[in-house]
Amino acid sequence: MATRILDTSVLICHYDRMTRSKTVESVKAHARHLIAIENTKWVLSPIRIEFLCGALSSDEFKLFSAYLEPFEVLDKRK
């Protein structure tokens, strides 16, 4: 797996292109698809925070959190 870092805009664009019903499991699968396409699983803490801050409701925050689960935070959230 590469050590490139995915940017917030990449995550947002990919998440927004999801056409099937958004459930916790489907957004995780969609994230794993991005990891396979981009050949990297890395994000940084600020990118994670920025993505989560876009949630407009607690349900959307739950889905955003689930989407981020397959990614690994390179800076160990520090």
Helices and strands as residue ranges (DSSP letters): H 8-16, H 24-38, E 42-43, H 45-52, H 58-68, E 72-73
